[in-house]
Amino acid sequence: MTKHVNLRLPDDVHEMAVAAATADDRSLNSWLIAVVRRAAESGETPNHAGGDSAIPAPLRGSDPSPRP
């Protein structure tokens, strides 16, 4: 069974999500499902403690900094 969710994304977030989905060779819907599933299974809250709840913390593994 699937559920439908209406999700409103700011233009910049939508563009970043589309780019990430394309880079992962997935549809935007498939990519969003994977991101939500990973976040939900981690059991961690995605927001910074004491921070603005409208600004989620980056997901693990999404740090663009180069590795040594």
N, C-alpha and C positions, 0 to 999 in steps of 0.2 A: 504494500500500500504506500502511496506517496501523498504528501500534503503540499498544498500550494501556499507560498508565502510571498506577499508583496513587499519587496525590499527597495527602498529609495536610497540611492547612493549619490553623493555629490559627484559632479563631473570628473574631478581629478581622481577620486577614488575608483570610479568606474573605469577610467582610462588605465590606471595602474592594475586593476584586477584583470582587465582584458589582456593587457600585455603579459601579466604573469601566467594567465591561462594559456595564451598562445605559446609562450616559452615552454610550458609544460605539456604542450601538444594536447590540450583538453579544451572542451567547450567551456564557456564561462560558467554555465550551470554545474558541470561536472567538477570544475575547479572549486567553486564555492562550496559544494557538498563536501569535498575532501578537506577544505580548510575548516569548515564548521565541525565536521566529524573529529578531526585532530584536536581542535580546541576543546570540544565537549568531552572527549575521552581522556584528556590530560588531567581533568579535574581541577585545573587552576583557573582562577579568575583572570580574564584578559586585561583588566584595567590595573593601572599603577595604584598602589595603596596611597590614599590621600590625594590622588590626582583627579583630573577631570574625567568623568566616566564617558564623556563623548570622545575622548582620545584614547583608543585602546593601545595597549603595549604591543610591540611587534611580536609576531608568532615566532616560536623557536625555529631556528634554521633559516630565518629570513634576513639575518644580519648581512648587509651587503659588504661589510668590511673584509678585506683580503685576509686570508689565513697565512700564517708563516710557513 
